[in-house]
Amino acid sequence: MIDIEVEDAAWTTALPEAEALVLAAAQATLDSEGATDEGVALLLTDDDSVRELNGRFRHQDKPTNVLSFPAPQNPERFLGDVALAYGVCAREAAEQGKPLAHHLQHLVAHGVFHLLGYDHEMDDQAEGMESLERAVLAGLGIPDPYATRSN
C-alpha cells in the first residue's frame, strides 16, 4: 500500500499529476526490490514542515529536499514515511536544469530506497544506491540524474 498525502497545494499547482508521479516512482522502487507487499506513506509538504521535522529528528534547523523515517519491523509490513519539501525541491530542479517532475520522482525513489535499508554515507554505498536509483528512473523514462554532476 502506498499512501500519498498532499499537504502543500504548491505541489499540485506546479504539477497537477504530482500524486500519479509519486505513486509511479514509489511503486517502481518497491517493485525493483521485490517489496510489492510493503507499505509506505509519502508526504508532499512545504519547507517549514520539513524544517521542523529535520530539526526534531535530525537536529538540523533547516529544510532539506527529502526525509525518510523507517518504521520498526511490524506485521503490517509498513516500511515508513517519506516527506518532501516543495520549495527546496523546486529550487534544486531549477538550479540543476531538470523538470520538477523528474526531480520529484528521483527524490521519491531515493527516499523509498532509504526505507528499504539503503544508505549513502560511504562512497561504495552511494555508488550502489545511485545505481539502483538510475535503474528505477530509467524504467520511468527519466535521464540519469547524476550524469551532469561533477565528482
CNS distance restraints for C-alpha pairs under 8 A (distance, minus, plus):
assign (resid   1 and name CA) (resid  37 and name CA) 7.07 0.50 0.50
assign (resid   1 and name CA) (resid  38 and name CA) 6.48 0.50 0.50
assign (resid   1 and name CA) (resid  39 and name CA) 4.42 0.50 0.50
assign (resid   1 and name CA) (resid  40 and name CA) 6.53 0.50 0.50
assign (resid   2 and name CA) (resid  23 and name CA) 7.00 0.50 0.50
assign (resid   2 and name CA) (resid  26 and name CA) 7.51 0.50 0.50
assign (resid   2 and name CA) (resid  27 and name CA) 7.71 0.50 0.50
assign (resid   2 and name CA) (resid  39 and name CA) 5.50 0.50 0.50
assign (resid   2 and name CA) (resid  40 and name CA) 5.07 0.50 0.50
assign (resid   2 and name CA) (resid  41 and name CA) 5.86 0.50 0.50
assign (resid   2 and name CA) (resid  42 and name CA) 7.61 0.50 0.50
assign (resid   3 and name CA) (resid  39 and name CA) 7.77 0.50 0.50
assign (resid   3 and name CA) (resid  40 and name CA) 6.30 0.50 0.50
assign (resid   3 and name CA) (resid  41 and name CA) 4.59 0.50 0.50
assign (resid   3 and name CA) (resid  42 and name CA) 6.16 0.50 0.50
assign (resid   4 and name CA) (resid  19 and name CA) 6.81 0.50 0.50
assign (resid   4 and name CA) (resid  22 and name CA) 7.71 0.50 0.50
assign (resid   4 and name CA) (resid  23 and name CA) 7.59 0.50 0.50
assign (resid   4 and name CA) (resid  41 and name CA) 5.87 0.50 0.50
assign (resid   4 and name CA) (resid  42 and name CA) 4.85 0.50 0.50
assign (resid   4 and name CA) (resid  43 and name CA) 6.01 0.50 0.50
assign (resid   4 and name CA) (resid  44 and name CA) 7.69 0.50 0.50
assign (resid   5 and name CA) (resid  41 and name CA) 7.70 0.50 0.50
assign (resid   5 and name CA) (resid  42 and name CA) 6.24 0.50 0.50
assign (resid   5 and name CA) (resid  43 and name CA) 4.89 0.50 0.50
assign (resid   5 and name CA) (resid  44 and name CA) 6.21 0.50 0.50
assign (resid   6 and name CA) (resid  11 and name CA) 7.46 0.50 0.50
assign (resid   6 and name CA) (resid  12 and name CA) 7.96 0.50 0.50
assign (resid   6 and name CA) (resid  19 and name CA) 7.84 0.50 0.50
assign (resid   6 and name CA) (resid  43 and name CA) 6.02 0.50 0.50
assign (resid   6 and name CA) (resid  44 and name CA) 4.79 0.50 0.50
assign (resid   6 and name CA) (resid  45 and name CA) 6.44 0.50 0.50
assign (resid   7 and name CA) (resid  43 and name CA) 6.90 0.50 0.50
assign (resid   7 and name CA) (resid  44 and name CA) 5.78 0.50 0.50
assign (resid   7 and name CA) (resid  45 and name CA) 4.88 0.50 0.50
assign (resid   7 and name CA) (resid  46 and name CA) 7.57 0.50 0.50
assign (resid   8 and name CA) (resid  12 and name CA) 7.99 0.50 0.50
assign (resid   8 and name CA) (resid  44 and name CA) 6.32 0.50 0.50
assign (resid   8 and name CA) (resid  45 and name CA) 4.66 0.50 0.50
assign (resid   8 and name CA) (resid  46 and name CA) 5.72 0.50 0.50
assign (resid   8 and name CA) (resid  86 and name CA) 7.54 0.50 0.50
assign (resid   9 and name CA) (resid  13 and name CA) 6.08 0.50 0.50
assign (resid  10 and name CA) (resid  14 and name CA) 6.01 0.50 0.50
assign (resid  10 and name CA) (resid  86 and name CA) 6.95 0.50 0.50
assign (resid  11 and name CA) (resid  15 and name CA) 5.78 0.50 0.50
assign (resid  11 and name CA) (resid  16 and name CA) 7.51 0.50 0.50
assign (resid  11 and name CA) (resid  18 and name CA) 6.52 0.50 0.50
assign (resid  11 and name CA) (resid  44 and name CA) 6.92 0.50 0.50
assign (resid  11 and name CA) (resid  45 and name CA) 7.82 0.50 0.50
assign (resid  11 and name CA) (resid  86 and name CA) 6.28 0.50 0.50
assign (resid  12 and name CA) (resid  16 and name CA) 4.38 0.50 0.50
assign (resid  12 and name CA) (resid  17 and name CA) 6.82 0.50 0.50
assign (resid  12 and name CA) (resid  18 and name CA) 5.79 0.50 0.50
assign (resid  12 and name CA) (resid  19 and name CA) 7.98 0.50 0.50
assign (resid  15 and name CA) (resid 100 and name CA) 7.94 0.50 0.50
assign (resid  15 and name CA) (resid 101 and name CA) 7.07 0.50 0.50
assign (resid  17 and name CA) (resid  21 and name CA) 6.22 0.50 0.50
assign (resid  18 and name CA) (resid  22 and name CA) 6.15 0.50 0.50
assign (resid  18 and name CA) (resid 101 and name CA) 7.44 0.50 0.50
assign (resid  19 and name CA) (resid  23 and name CA) 6.07 0.50 0.50
assign (resid  20 and name CA) (resid  24 and name CA) 6.09 0.50 0.50
assign (resid  21 and name CA) (resid  25 and name CA) 6.20 0.50 0.50
assign (resid  21 and name CA) (resid 101 and name CA) 7.14 0.50 0.50
assign (resid  21 and name CA) (resid 104 and name CA) 7.73 0.50 0.50
assign (resid  21 and name CA) (resid 105 and name CA) 6.34 0.50 0.50
assign (resid  22 and name CA) (resid  26 and name CA) 6.01 0.50 0.50
assign (resid  22 and name CA) (resid  42 and name CA) 7.98 0.50 0.50
assign (resid  22 and name CA) (resid 104 and name CA) 7.32 0.50 0.50
assign (resid  22 and name CA) (resid 105 and name CA) 6.10 0.50 0.50
assign (resid  22 and name CA) (resid 108 and name CA) 6.49 0.50 0.50
assign (resid  23 and name CA) (resid  27 and name CA) 5.95 0.50 0.50
assign (resid  24 and name CA) (resid  28 and name CA) 6.00 0.50 0.50
assign (resid  24 and name CA) (resid 140 and name CA) 7.92 0.50 0.50
assign (resid  25 and name CA) (resid  29 and name CA) 6.12 0.50 0.50
assign (resid  25 and name CA) (resid 105 and name CA) 5.32 0.50 0.50
assign (resid  25 and name CA) (resid 106 and name CA) 7.54 0.50 0.50
assign (resid  25 and name CA) (resid 108 and name CA) 6.22 0.50 0.50
assign (resid  25 and name CA) (resid 109 and name CA) 5.83 0.50 0.50
assign (resid  25 and name CA) (resid 136 and name CA) 7.70 0.50 0.50
assign (resid  25 and name CA) (resid 137 and name CA) 7.74 0.50 0.50
assign (resid  25 and name CA) (resid 140 and name CA) 7.48 0.50 0.50
assign (resid  26 and name CA) (resid  30 and name CA) 6.21 0.50 0.50
assign (resid  26 and name CA) (resid 108 and name CA) 6.20 0.50 0.50
assign (resid  26 and name CA) (resid 109 and name CA) 5.96 0.50 0.50
assign (resid  26 and name CA) (resid 112 and name CA) 6.57 0.50 0.50
assign (resid  27 and name CA) (resid  31 and name CA) 5.94 0.50 0.50
assign (resid  27 and name CA) (resid  36 and name CA) 7.66 0.50 0.50
assign (resid  28 and name CA) (resid  32 and name CA) 6.05 0.50 0.50
assign (resid  28 and name CA) (resid 136 and name CA) 6.22 0.50 0.50
assign (resid  28 and name CA) (resid 139 and name CA) 7.91 0.50 0.50
assign (resid  28 and name CA) (resid 140 and name CA) 7.95 0.50 0.50
assign (resid  29 and name CA) (resid  33 and name CA) 6.80 0.50 0.50
assign (resid  29 and name CA) (resid 109 and name CA) 5.72 0.50 0.50
assign (resid  29 and name CA) (resid 112 and name CA) 6.81 0.50 0.50
assign (resid  29 and name CA) (resid 113 and name CA) 7.06 0.50 0.50
assign (resid  29 and name CA) (resid 133 and name CA) 7.98 0.50 0.50
assign (resid  29 and name CA) (resid 136 and name CA) 6.08 0.50 0.50
assign (resid  30 and name CA) (resid  34 and name CA) 6.29 0.50 0.50
assign (resid  30 and name CA) (resid  35 and name CA) 4.83 0.50 0.50
assign (resid  30 and name CA) (resid  36 and name CA) 5.77 0.50 0.50
assign (resid  30 and name CA) (resid  38 and name CA) 7.61 0.50 0.50
assign (resid  30 and name CA) (resid 112 and name CA) 7.53 0.50 0.50
assign (resid  31 and name CA) (resid  35 and name CA) 5.69 0.50 0.50
assign (resid  31 and name CA) (resid  36 and name CA) 5.45 0.50 0.50
assign (resid  32 and name CA) (resid 136 and name CA) 7.03 0.50 0.50
assign (resid  37 and name CA) (resid  77 and name CA) 7.23 0.50 0.50
assign (resid  38 and name CA) (resid  76 and name CA) 7.92 0.50 0.50
assign (resid  38 and name CA) (resid  77 and name CA) 5.02 0.50 0.50
assign (resid  38 and name CA) (resid  78 and name CA) 5.66 0.50 0.50
assign (resid  38 and name CA) (resid  79 and name CA) 6.41 0.50 0.50
assign (resid  39 and name CA) (resid  76 and name CA) 7.90 0.50 0.50
assign (resid  39 and name CA) (resid  77 and name CA) 6.16 0.50 0.50
assign (resid  39 and name CA) (resid  78 and name CA) 4.40 0.50 0.50
assign (resid  39 and name CA) (resid  79 and name CA) 5.74 0.50 0.50
assign (resid  39 and name CA) (resid  80 and name CA) 7.43 0.50 0.50
assign (resid  40 and name CA) (resid  78 and name CA) 5.96 0.50 0.50
assign (resid  40 and name CA) (resid  79 and name CA) 5.55 0.50 0.50
assign (resid  40 and name CA) (resid  80 and name CA) 5.34 0.50 0.50
assign (resid  40 and name CA) (resid  81 and name CA) 5.87 0.50 0.50
assign (resid  40 and name CA) (resid  82 and name CA) 7.72 0.50 0.50
assign (resid  40 and name CA) (resid 112 and name CA) 7.82 0.50 0.50
assign (resid  41 and name CA) (resid  80 and name CA) 6.41 0.50 0.50
assign (resid  41 and name CA) (resid  81 and name CA) 4.72 0.50 0.50
assign (resid  41 and name CA) (resid  82 and name CA) 6.28 0.50 0.50
assign (resid  42 and name CA) (resid  81 and name CA) 5.77 0.50 0.50
assign (resid  42 and name CA) (resid  82 and name CA) 4.76 0.50 0.50
assign (resid  42 and name CA) (resid  83 and name CA) 5.85 0.50 0.50
assign (resid  42 and name CA) (resid  84 and name CA) 7.85 0.50 0.50
assign (resid  43 and name CA) (resid  81 and name CA) 7.60 0.50 0.50
assign (resid  43 and name CA) (resid  82 and name CA) 6.13 0.50 0.50
assign (resid  43 and name CA) (resid  83 and name CA) 4.60 0.50 0.50
assign (resid  43 and name CA) (resid  84 and name CA) 6.22 0.50 0.50
assign (resid  44 and name CA) (resid  83 and name CA) 6.09 0.50 0.50
assign (resid  44 and name CA) (resid  84 and name CA) 5.16 0.50 0.50
assign (resid  44 and name CA) (resid  85 and name CA) 6.55 0.50 0.50
assign (resid  44 and name CA) (resid  86 and name CA) 7.01 0.50 0.50
assign (resid  45 and name CA) (resid  49 and name CA) 6.59 0.50 0.50
assign (resid  45 and name CA) (resid  50 and name CA) 7.25 0.50 0.50
assign (resid  45 and name CA) (resid  83 and name CA) 6.88 0.50 0.50
assign (resid  45 and name CA) (resid  84 and name CA) 5.93 0.50 0.50
assign (resid  45 and name CA) (resid  85 and name CA) 5.24 0.50 0.50
assign (resid  45 and name CA) (resid  86 and name CA) 6.11 0.50 0.50
assign (resid  46 and name CA) (resid  50 and name CA) 6.49 0.50 0.50
assign (resid  46 and name CA) (resid  84 and name CA) 7.50 0.50 0.50
assign (resid  46 and name CA) (resid  85 and name CA) 4.65 0.50 0.50
assign (resid  46 and name CA) (resid  86 and name CA) 5.12 0.50 0.50
assign (resid  46 and name CA) (resid  87 and name CA) 6.44 0.50 0.50
assign (resid  47 and name CA) (resid  51 and name CA) 5.90 0.50 0.50
assign (resid  47 and name CA) (resid  63 and name CA) 5.39 0.50 0.50
assign (resid  47 and name CA) (resid  64 and name CA) 7.46 0.50 0.50
assign (resid  47 and name CA) (resid  85 and name CA) 4.82 0.50 0.50
assign (resid  47 and name CA) (resid  86 and name CA) 6.35 0.50 0.50
assign (resid  47 and name CA) (resid  87 and name CA) 5.78 0.50 0.50
assign (resid  47 and name CA) (resid  88 and name CA) 6.63 0.50 0.50
assign (resid  48 and name CA) (resid  52 and name CA) 6.19 0.50 0.50
assign (resid  48 and name CA) (resid  63 and name CA) 6.73 0.50 0.50
assign (resid  49 and name CA) (resid  53 and name CA) 6.30 0.50 0.50
assign (resid  49 and name CA) (resid  63 and name CA) 7.94 0.50 0.50
assign (resid  49 and name CA) (resid  85 and name CA) 7.64 0.50 0.50
assign (resid  50 and name CA) (resid  54 and name CA) 5.89 0.50 0.50
assign (resid  50 and name CA) (resid  62 and name CA) 7.96 0.50 0.50
assign (resid  50 and name CA) (resid  63 and name CA) 5.32 0.50 0.50
assign (resid  50 and name CA) (resid  64 and name CA) 6.70 0.50 0.50
assign (resid  50 and name CA) (resid  66 and name CA) 7.99 0.50 0.50
assign (resid  50 and name CA) (resid  67 and name CA) 7.65 0.50 0.50
assign (resid  50 and name CA) (resid  83 and name CA) 6.97 0.50 0.50
assign (resid  50 and name CA) (resid  84 and name CA) 7.11 0.50 0.50
assign (resid  50 and name CA) (resid  85 and name CA) 5.90 0.50 0.50
assign (resid  51 and name CA) (resid  55 and name CA) 6.05 0.50 0.50
assign (resid  51 and name CA) (resid  60 and name CA) 7.83 0.50 0.50
assign (resid  51 and name CA) (resid  61 and name CA) 6.12 0.50 0.50
assign (resid  51 and name CA) (resid  62 and name CA) 4.81 0.50 0.50
assign (resid  51 and name CA) (resid  63 and name CA) 3.88 0.50 0.50
assign (resid  51 and name CA) (resid  64 and name CA) 6.94 0.50 0.50
assign (resid  52 and name CA) (resid  56 and name CA) 6.10 0.50 0.50
assign (resid  52 and name CA) (resid  61 and name CA) 7.29 0.50 0.50
assign (resid  52 and name CA) (resid  62 and name CA) 7.82 0.50 0.50
assign (resid  52 and name CA) (resid  63 and name CA) 7.66 0.50 0.50
assign (resid  53 and name CA) (resid  57 and name CA) 5.94 0.50 0.50
assign (resid  53 and name CA) (resid  58 and name CA) 7.71 0.50 0.50
assign (resid  54 and name CA) (resid  58 and name CA) 5.09 0.50 0.50
assign (resid  54 and name CA) (resid  59 and name CA) 6.33 0.50 0.50
assign (resid  54 and name CA) (resid  60 and name CA) 5.56 0.50 0.50
assign (resid  54 and name CA) (resid  61 and name CA) 6.53 0.50 0.50
assign (resid  54 and name CA) (resid  62 and name CA) 6.75 0.50 0.50
assign (resid  54 and name CA) (resid  63 and name CA) 6.67 0.50 0.50
assign (resid  54 and name CA) (resid  64 and name CA) 7.56 0.50 0.50
assign (resid  54 and name CA) (resid  67 and name CA) 7.55 0.50 0.50
assign (resid  55 and name CA) (resid  59 and name CA) 4.33 0.50 0.50
assign (resid  55 and name CA) (resid  60 and name CA) 4.58 0.50 0.50
assign (resid  55 and name CA) (resid  61 and name CA) 4.72 0.50 0.50
assign (resid  55 and name CA) (resid  62 and name CA) 7.00 0.50 0.50
assign (resid  56 and name CA) (resid  60 and name CA) 7.82 0.50 0.50
assign (resid  63 and name CA) (resid  85 and name CA) 7.25 0.50 0.50
assign (resid  63 and name CA) (resid  88 and name CA) 7.21 0.50 0.50
assign (resid  64 and name CA) (resid  84 and name CA) 7.96 0.50 0.50
assign (resid  64 and name CA) (resid  85 and name CA) 6.74 0.50 0.50
assign (resid  64 and name CA) (resid  88 and name CA) 6.32 0.50 0.50
assign (resid  65 and name CA) (resid  84 and name CA) 5.65 0.50 0.50
assign (resid  65 and name CA) (resid  85 and name CA) 5.32 0.50 0.50
assign (resid  65 and name CA) (resid  86 and name CA) 7.67 0.50 0.50
assign (resid  65 and name CA) (resid  88 and name CA) 5.28 0.50 0.50
assign (resid  65 and name CA) (resid  89 and name CA) 5.36 0.50 0.50
assign (resid  65 and name CA) (resid 107 and name CA) 7.70 0.50 0.50
assign (resid  66 and name CA) (resid  82 and name CA) 6.93 0.50 0.50
assign (resid  66 and name CA) (resid  83 and name CA) 5.61 0.50 0.50
assign (resid  66 and name CA) (resid  84 and name CA) 4.51 0.50 0.50
assign (resid  66 and name CA) (resid  85 and name CA) 6.53 0.50 0.50
assign (resid  66 and name CA) (resid 107 and name CA) 6.55 0.50 0.50
assign (resid  66 and name CA) (resid 108 and name CA) 7.89 0.50 0.50
assign (resid  66 and name CA) (resid 111 and name CA) 6.60 0.50 0.50
assign (resid  67 and name CA) (resid  82 and name CA) 5.61 0.50 0.50
assign (resid  67 and name CA) (resid  83 and name CA) 5.23 0.50 0.50
assign (resid  67 and name CA) (resid  84 and name CA) 6.62 0.50 0.50
assign (resid  67 and name CA) (resid 111 and name CA) 6.69 0.50 0.50
assign (resid  68 and name CA) (resid  80 and name CA) 7.40 0.50 0.50
assign (resid  68 and name CA) (resid  81 and name CA) 5.81 0.50 0.50
assign (resid  68 and name CA) (resid  82 and name CA) 4.46 0.50 0.50
assign (resid  68 and name CA) (resid  83 and name CA) 6.57 0.50 0.50
assign (resid  68 and name CA) (resid 111 and name CA) 5.45 0.50 0.50
assign (resid  68 and name CA) (resid 112 and name CA) 7.41 0.50 0.50
assign (resid  68 and name CA) (resid 114 and name CA) 6.45 0.50 0.50
assign (resid  68 and name CA) (resid 115 and name CA) 6.54 0.50 0.50
assign (resid  69 and name CA) (resid  80 and name CA) 5.51 0.50 0.50
assign (resid  69 and name CA) (resid  81 and name CA) 5.06 0.50 0.50
assign (resid  69 and name CA) (resid  82 and name CA) 6.24 0.50 0.50
assign (resid  69 and name CA) (resid 115 and name CA) 6.96 0.50 0.50
assign (resid  70 and name CA) (resid  79 and name CA) 5.81 0.50 0.50
assign (resid  70 and name CA) (resid  80 and name CA) 4.36 0.50 0.50
assign (resid  70 and name CA) (resid  81 and name CA) 6.48 0.50 0.50
assign (resid  70 and name CA) (resid 114 and name CA) 7.57 0.50 0.50
assign (resid  70 and name CA) (resid 115 and name CA) 5.03 0.50 0.50
assign (resid  71 and name CA) (resid  78 and name CA) 6.77 0.50 0.50
assign (resid  71 and name CA) (resid  79 and name CA) 5.33 0.50 0.50
assign (resid  71 and name CA) (resid  80 and name CA) 4.44 0.50 0.50
assign (resid  71 and name CA) (resid  81 and name CA) 7.55 0.50 0.50
assign (resid  71 and name CA) (resid 115 and name CA) 7.92 0.50 0.50
assign (resid  72 and name CA) (resid  79 and name CA) 7.66 0.50 0.50
assign (resid  73 and name CA) (resid  77 and name CA) 7.15 0.50 0.50
assign (resid  73 and name CA) (resid  78 and name CA) 7.69 0.50 0.50
assign (resid  73 and name CA) (resid  79 and name CA) 7.62 0.50 0.50
assign (resid  74 and name CA) (resid  78 and name CA) 6.62 0.50 0.50
assign (resid  79 and name CA) (resid 115 and name CA) 5.83 0.50 0.50
assign (resid  79 and name CA) (resid 116 and name CA) 7.11 0.50 0.50
assign (resid  80 and name CA) (resid 115 and name CA) 6.22 0.50 0.50
assign (resid  81 and name CA) (resid 115 and name CA) 7.79 0.50 0.50
assign (resid  82 and name CA) (resid 108 and name CA) 7.64 0.50 0.50
assign (resid  82 and name CA) (resid 111 and name CA) 5.97 0.50 0.50
assign (resid  82 and name CA) (resid 112 and name CA) 7.13 0.50 0.50
assign (resid  84 and name CA) (resid  89 and name CA) 7.51 0.50 0.50
assign (resid  84 and name CA) (resid 107 and name CA) 7.91 0.50 0.50
assign (resid  85 and name CA) (resid  89 and name CA) 6.11 0.50 0.50
assign (resid  86 and name CA) (resid  90 and name CA) 5.92 0.50 0.50
assign (resid  87 and name CA) (resid  91 and name CA) 6.08 0.50 0.50
assign (resid  88 and name CA) (resid  92 and name CA) 6.11 0.50 0.50
assign (resid  89 and name CA) (resid  93 and name CA) 6.13 0.50 0.50
assign (resid  89 and name CA) (resid 100 and name CA) 7.43 0.50 0.50
assign (resid  89 and name CA) (resid 103 and name CA) 7.20 0.50 0.50
assign (resid  89 and name CA) (resid 104 and name CA) 7.13 0.50 0.50
assign (resid  90 and name CA) (resid  94 and name CA) 6.24 0.50 0.50
assign (resid  90 and name CA) (resid 100 and name CA) 6.11 0.50 0.50
assign (resid  91 and name CA) (resid  95 and name CA) 6.06 0.50 0.50
assign (resid  92 and name CA) (resid  96 and name CA) 5.96 0.50 0.50
assign (resid  93 and name CA) (resid  97 and name CA) 5.92 0.50 0.50
assign (resid  93 and name CA) (resid  98 and name CA) 4.92 0.50 0.50
assign (resid  93 and name CA) (resid  99 and name CA) 6.18 0.50 0.50
assign (resid  93 and name CA) (resid 100 and name CA) 5.40 0.50 0.50
assign (resid  93 and name CA) (resid 103 and name CA) 6.01 0.50 0.50
assign (resid  94 and name CA) (resid  98 and name CA) 6.24 0.50 0.50
assign (resid  94 and name CA) (resid  99 and name CA) 7.51 0.50 0.50
assign (resid  94 and name CA) (resid 100 and name CA) 7.57 0.50 0.50
assign (resid  98 and name CA) (resid 102 and name CA) 6.78 0.50 0.50
assign (resid  98 and name CA) (resid 103 and name CA) 6.69 0.50 0.50
assign (resid  99 and name CA) (resid 103 and name CA) 6.48 0.50 0.50
assign (resid 100 and name CA) (resid 104 and name CA) 5.96 0.50 0.50
assign (resid 101 and name CA) (resid 105 and name CA) 6.30 0.50 0.50
assign (resid 102 and name CA) (resid 106 and name CA) 6.15 0.50 0.50
assign (resid 102 and name CA) (resid 142 and name CA) 6.24 0.50 0.50
assign (resid 103 and name CA) (resid 107 and name CA) 6.15 0.50 0.50
assign (resid 103 and name CA) (resid 145 and name CA) 7.95 0.50 0.50
assign (resid 104 and name CA) (resid 108 and name CA) 6.15 0.50 0.50
assign (resid 105 and name CA) (resid 109 and name CA) 6.19 0.50 0.50
assign (resid 105 and name CA) (resid 137 and name CA) 7.59 0.50 0.50
assign (resid 106 and name CA) (resid 110 and name CA) 6.11 0.50 0.50
assign (resid 106 and name CA) (resid 133 and name CA) 7.15 0.50 0.50
assign (resid 106 and name CA) (resid 137 and name CA) 6.73 0.50 0.50
assign (resid 106 and name CA) (resid 145 and name CA) 7.54 0.50 0.50
assign (resid 107 and name CA) (resid 111 and name CA) 5.99 0.50 0.50
assign (resid 108 and name CA) (resid 112 and name CA) 6.10 0.50 0.50
assign (resid 109 and name CA) (resid 113 and name CA) 6.04 0.50 0.50
assign (resid 109 and name CA) (resid 133 and name CA) 6.37 0.50 0.50
assign (resid 109 and name CA) (resid 136 and name CA) 7.50 0.50 0.50
assign (resid 109 and name CA) (resid 137 and name CA) 7.99 0.50 0.50
assign (resid 110 and name CA) (resid 114 and name CA) 6.46 0.50 0.50
assign (resid 110 and name CA) (resid 133 and name CA) 6.61 0.50 0.50
assign (resid 111 and name CA) (resid 115 and name CA) 6.57 0.50 0.50
assign (resid 112 and name CA) (resid 116 and name CA) 6.31 0.50 0.50
assign (resid 113 and name CA) (resid 117 and name CA) 6.51 0.50 0.50
assign (resid 113 and name CA) (resid 118 and name CA) 5.54 0.50 0.50
assign (resid 113 and name CA) (resid 119 and name CA) 7.88 0.50 0.50
assign (resid 113 and name CA) (resid 129 and name CA) 7.57 0.50 0.50
assign (resid 114 and name CA) (resid 118 and name CA) 4.81 0.50 0.50
assign (resid 114 and name CA) (resid 119 and name CA) 5.98 0.50 0.50
assign (resid 118 and name CA) (resid 125 and name CA) 7.57 0.50 0.50
assign (resid 118 and name CA) (resid 129 and name CA) 6.45 0.50 0.50
assign (resid 119 and name CA) (resid 125 and name CA) 6.05 0.50 0.50
assign (resid 119 and name CA) (resid 126 and name CA) 6.73 0.50 0.50
assign (resid 119 and name CA) (resid 129 and name CA) 6.81 0.50 0.50
assign (resid 120 and name CA) (resid 124 and name CA) 7.76 0.50 0.50
assign (resid 120 and name CA) (resid 125 and name CA) 4.82 0.50 0.50
assign (resid 120 and name CA) (resid 126 and name CA) 3.93 0.50 0.50
assign (resid 120 and name CA) (resid 127 and name CA) 7.67 0.50 0.50
assign (resid 120 and name CA) (resid 129 and name CA) 6.68 0.50 0.50
assign (resid 121 and name CA) (resid 125 and name CA) 6.59 0.50 0.50
assign (resid 121 and name CA) (resid 126 and name CA) 6.67 0.50 0.50
assign (resid 122 and name CA) (resid 126 and name CA) 6.15 0.50 0.50
assign (resid 123 and name CA) (resid 127 and name CA) 6.17 0.50 0.50
assign (resid 124 and name CA) (resid 128 and name CA) 6.26 0.50 0.50
assign (resid 125 and name CA) (resid 129 and name CA) 6.12 0.50 0.50
assign (resid 126 and name CA) (resid 130 and name CA) 5.94 0.50 0.50
assign (resid 127 and name CA) (resid 131 and name CA) 6.11 0.50 0.50
assign (resid 128 and name CA) (resid 132 and name CA) 6.42 0.50 0.50
assign (resid 129 and name CA) (resid 133 and name CA) 6.23 0.50 0.50
assign (resid 130 and name CA) (resid 134 and name CA) 6.06 0.50 0.50
assign (resid 130 and name CA) (resid 146 and name CA) 7.91 0.50 0.50
assign (resid 131 and name CA) (resid 135 and name CA) 6.34 0.50 0.50
assign (resid 132 and name CA) (resid 136 and name CA) 6.39 0.50 0.50
assign (resid 133 and name CA) (resid 137 and name CA) 6.05 0.50 0.50
assign (resid 134 and name CA) (resid 138 and name CA) 5.93 0.50 0.50
assign (resid 134 and name CA) (resid 143 and name CA) 7.95 0.50 0.50
assign (resid 134 and name CA) (resid 144 and name CA) 5.68 0.50 0.50
assign (resid 134 and name CA) (resid 145 and name CA) 7.37 0.50 0.50
assign (resid 135 and name CA) (resid 139 and name CA) 6.37 0.50 0.50
assign (resid 136 and name CA) (resid 140 and name CA) 6.58 0.50 0.50
assign (resid 137 and name CA) (resid 141 and name CA) 6.30 0.50 0.50
assign (resid 137 and name CA) (resid 142 and name CA) 5.07 0.50 0.50
assign (resid 137 and name CA) (resid 143 and name CA) 7.02 0.50 0.50
assign (resid 137 and name CA) (resid 144 and name CA) 7.27 0.50 0.50
assign (resid 138 and name CA) (resid 142 and name CA) 5.24 0.50 0.50
assign (resid 138 and name CA) (resid 143 and name CA) 6.31 0.50 0.50
assign (resid 138 and name CA) (resid 144 and name CA) 7.19 0.50 0.50
